[in-house]
């Protein structure tokens, strides 16, 4: 079975932009056939979506694209991460499997049952995960061919208070957490991000979330692909959990645009 055509979208940017804003966790949408495999009732599912979704991050990325001198490309997931999480790898080495949050989640943010024991997630991986990964890989390949480099900026958010599923949530929770990778995050890219978000009362590195997303074809192999994760603490811009956005939304879009423009101007 093929993936749903609108399950993800690549929104074109400037022809000479190396930047791909990746927005994997902003949607609340769970197709009806996928909903049947989830054991939560409607009220519990709505609450879980409020906790797990990086709400309004697609709007932040859109604001950045509109405010940038050279618009970035945007790769946006239109389905909830409760369908599949495109940033997990579907193999037994994935650390998040320990809390039921591999490519297909089996537990909730509060370590309760999301899908029954023995649930076969392979059909979801085949239908949604693999097409998404292939399309993201193709998007990076296109930027490499067009401009000789690709810079993936992951746009995420995280709750003010630690949730039970967080494996490394006992460290600092700054307004802006910058996730880095030893191979794919150049010092200059990190410095640009720290400058762009300097007005948000503090940035931190790799706490409470660490690492970056790079398609497996390039991960640890191709230095032309740079990556940085932006994790925004949700009280900076929205009502938690899962509530409306506030005035911080526009300021975050402007800050992200500043980072996009800095990357465009420099050879990272």
C-alpha positions as CSV (number, residue, x, y, z in Angstrom):
1,X,0.0,0.0,0.0
2,X,1.3,3.4,-0.9
3,X,1.6,6.3,1.6
4,X,-1.2,8.8,1.7
5,X,-0.2,11.5,-0.9
6,X,-0.5,14.4,1.6
7,X,1.1,12.6,4.5
8,X,4.2,14.9,4.0
9,X,5.1,17.8,1.9
10,X,8.3,19.5,0.5
11,X,7.6,23.2,0.1
12,X,10.1,24.8,-2.3
13,X,12.4,27.6,-1.2
14,X,14.9,29.7,-3.1
15,X,16.8,27.9,-5.8
16,X,20.2,28.8,-4.2
17,X,19.2,28.0,-0.6
18,X,21.0,25.1,1.0
19,X,18.6,25.1,4.0
20,X,15.9,22.5,4.7
21,X,13.7,23.3,7.7
22,X,12.5,19.9,8.8
23,X,9.2,19.8,10.8
24,X,8.4,16.2,11.7
25,X,6.2,16.5,14.8
26,X,3.8,19.4,14.4
27,X,0.7,17.5,13.3
28,X,-2.2,16.1,15.3
29,X,-3.6,14.1,12.4
30,X,-4.2,10.3,12.9
31,X,-5.9,8.5,10.1
32,X,-9.0,6.5,11.0
33,X,-7.5,3.2,10.1
34,X,-4.4,3.9,12.2
35,X,-6.6,5.0,15.1
36,X,-8.1,1.5,15.2
37,X,-4.7,0.1,16.4
38,X,-4.5,2.5,19.3
39,X,-6.1,1.4,22.6
40,X,-6.8,4.9,24.1
41,X,-10.3,6.2,24.1
42,X,-10.9,9.5,22.3
43,X,-10.4,11.7,25.4
44,X,-7.1,10.0,26.4
45,X,-5.9,10.1,22.8
46,X,-6.6,13.9,22.6
47,X,-4.6,14.4,25.8
48,X,-1.7,12.3,24.5
49,X,-1.6,14.3,21.3
50,X,-1.5,17.5,23.4
51,X,1.6,16.1,25.2
52,X,3.5,14.5,22.3
53,X,2.9,17.0,19.5
54,X,5.3,19.9,18.8
55,X,2.3,22.1,18.2
56,X,2.7,25.2,16.0
57,X,6.2,24.4,14.9
58,X,5.0,24.3,11.3
59,X,3.8,27.9,11.8
60,X,7.2,28.9,13.2
61,X,8.9,27.4,10.1
62,X,6.4,29.1,7.8
63,X,7.1,32.4,9.6
64,X,10.8,31.9,9.1
65,X,10.4,31.2,5.4
66,X,8.3,34.3,4.9
67,X,10.8,36.5,6.8
68,X,14.0,35.1,5.2
69,X,15.9,37.0,2.5
70,X,16.3,33.6,0.7
71,X,13.5,31.3,1.6
72,X,14.5,27.9,3.0
73,X,13.0,24.7,1.7
74,X,10.5,23.1,4.2
75,X,9.9,19.4,4.7
76,X,6.7,19.1,6.8
77,X,5.1,16.0,8.2
78,X,1.3,16.2,8.0
79,X,0.6,13.2,10.2
80,X,1.1,12.8,13.9
81,X,4.2,11.1,15.2
82,X,1.7,8.6,16.7
83,X,1.4,7.2,13.2
84,X,5.2,6.8,12.7
85,X,8.0,8.9,14.0
86,X,10.2,9.7,11.0
87,X,13.2,10.5,13.2
88,X,13.5,7.1,14.7
89,X,15.3,4.2,13.0
90,X,13.2,1.0,12.8
91,X,15.8,-1.3,14.2
92,X,16.5,-2.9,17.6
93,X,19.4,-0.5,18.4
94,X,17.1,2.4,18.7
95,X,17.4,3.6,22.3
96,X,13.8,4.9,22.5
97,X,12.5,1.3,22.0
98,X,13.2,1.0,25.7
99,X,10.3,3.3,26.4
100,X,8.1,2.0,23.6
101,X,8.9,4.9,21.3
102,X,10.7,3.5,18.3
103,X,9.6,4.2,14.8
104,X,6.1,3.0,15.8
105,X,5.1,4.0,19.4
106,X,3.7,1.4,21.7
107,X,3.6,3.5,24.9
108,X,2.5,7.0,25.7
109,X,4.5,9.9,27.1
110,X,3.4,8.7,30.6
111,X,4.6,5.1,29.9
112,X,1.1,3.7,29.5
113,X,-0.1,1.4,26.8
114,X,-0.7,3.0,23.4
115,X,-0.9,-0.1,21.3
116,X,-1.4,-3.7,22.5
117,X,1.3,-6.3,23.1
118,X,2.3,-8.0,19.9
119,X,1.2,-5.1,17.7
120,X,2.8,-5.4,14.2
121,X,4.1,-2.0,13.3
122,X,5.7,-3.1,10.0
123,X,2.7,-2.1,7.8
124,X,2.9,1.4,9.2
125,X,6.6,1.5,8.5
126,X,6.1,0.3,5.0
127,X,3.3,2.7,4.3
128,X,4.6,5.8,6.0
129,X,8.1,5.6,7.3
130,X,10.0,4.4,4.2
131,X,8.4,6.8,1.8
132,X,9.0,9.7,4.1
133,X,12.7,8.7,4.6
134,X,13.1,8.3,0.8
135,X,11.6,11.7,0.1
136,X,13.7,13.4,2.7
137,X,16.8,11.8,1.3
138,X,15.8,13.0,-2.2
139,X,15.3,16.5,-0.8
140,X,18.9,16.5,0.6
141,X,20.2,15.1,-2.7
142,X,18.5,17.9,-4.6
143,X,20.1,20.6,-2.5
144,X,23.5,18.9,-2.9
145,X,23.1,18.8,-6.6
146,X,21.8,22.4,-6.8
147,X,24.2,24.2,-4.4
148,X,26.8,21.7,-3.3
149,X,25.6,21.6,0.3
150,X,22.6,20.9,2.5
151,X,21.8,22.3,5.9
152,X,19.0,20.5,7.8
153,X,17.5,22.5,10.6
154,X,15.1,20.4,12.7
155,X,12.3,22.4,14.2
156,X,10.9,20.9,17.5
157,X,9.5,21.9,20.8
158,X,9.5,20.3,24.2
159,X,7.4,20.6,27.4
160,X,8.4,22.9,30.3
161,X,8.1,20.0,32.8
162,X,9.8,16.6,32.1
163,X,7.5,13.8,30.9
164,X,8.0,10.2,32.1
165,X,9.2,9.0,28.7
166,X,12.2,11.3,28.6
167,X,15.4,9.2,29.0
168,X,17.7,12.2,29.6
169,X,15.3,14.8,31.0
170,X,17.1,15.5,34.3
171,X,19.4,18.2,32.9
172,X,18.8,21.9,32.1
173,X,15.6,22.9,30.2
174,X,16.6,26.2,28.6
175,X,14.2,28.3,26.5
176,X,16.1,27.1,23.4
177,X,17.9,23.7,23.3
178,X,20.3,23.2,20.4
179,X,20.9,19.6,19.5
180,X,24.2,18.8,17.8
181,X,26.1,16.0,16.1
182,X,29.9,15.6,16.3
183,X,30.1,14.9,12.5
184,X,27.3,17.0,11.1
185,X,27.2,20.2,13.2
186,X,30.0,22.6,12.4
187,X,31.0,25.1,15.1
188,X,30.0,28.0,12.9
189,X,26.4,26.6,12.5
190,X,26.1,26.3,16.2
191,X,27.4,29.8,16.7
192,X,24.9,31.3,14.2
193,X,22.1,29.6,16.1
194,X,23.2,30.9,19.5
195,X,23.3,34.4,18.1
196,X,20.0,34.1,16.3
197,X,18.2,33.0,19.5
198,X,20.1,35.1,21.9
199,X,17.1,37.2,22.9
200,X,15.2,34.2,24.4
201,X,16.9,34.3,27.8
202,X,19.3,31.5,27.2
203,X,20.3,28.7,24.9
204,X,21.7,25.3,25.9
205,X,23.3,22.4,24.1
206,X,22.0,18.8,24.0
207,X,19.8,19.1,27.1
208,X,17.2,17.9,27.5
209,X,17.4,16.5,23.9
210,X,20.5,15.8,21.9
211,X,21.5,15.0,18.4
212,X,20.3,15.8,14.9
213,X,18.4,14.2,12.0
214,X,20.3,13.3,8.9
215,X,19.0,10.7,6.4
216,X,20.9,7.4,6.7
217,X,22.4,7.7,3.2
218,X,24.5,10.7,4.5
219,X,24.7,10.1,8.2
220,X,28.3,10.1,9.4
221,X,29.5,9.9,5.8
222,X,29.0,13.2,3.9
223,X,30.4,16.4,5.4
224,X,28.5,18.4,2.8
225,X,25.4,17.7,4.9
226,X,25.2,19.8,8.0
227,X,22.5,19.6,10.7
228,X,21.2,21.2,13.8
229,X,18.1,20.6,16.0
230,X,16.2,23.5,17.4
231,X,14.2,22.5,20.5
232,X,11.9,25.3,21.8
233,X,10.6,25.1,25.3
234,X,6.8,25.3,24.9
235,X,6.1,28.0,27.5
236,X,8.1,30.4,25.3
237,X,5.3,30.5,22.7
238,X,2.2,28.5,23.6
239,X,-0.2,27.4,26.3
240,X,0.6,23.9,27.5
241,X,-0.3,21.2,26.9
242,X,-1.4,21.5,23.3
243,X,-3.0,24.9,23.6
244,X,-3.0,28.0,21.4
245,X,0.1,29.9,20.4
246,X,1.0,33.2,22.0
247,X,3.0,36.2,21.0
248,X,6.3,34.3,21.1
249,X,5.4,32.6,17.9
250,X,6.2,35.5,15.6
251,X,9.5,36.3,17.4
252,X,10.6,32.7,17.0
253,X,9.9,32.8,13.3
254,X,12.0,36.0,13.1
255,X,14.8,34.4,15.0
256,X,14.8,31.3,12.9
257,X,14.8,33.5,9.7
258,X,17.9,35.2,11.1
259,X,19.6,31.8,11.4
260,X,18.5,30.8,7.9
261,X,19.9,33.9,6.4
262,X,23.2,33.6,8.3
263,X,23.5,30.0,6.9
264,X,22.8,31.2,3.4
265,X,25.4,33.9,3.6
266,X,28.2,31.6,4.8
267,X,29.8,28.5,3.5
268,X,29.0,26.0,6.3
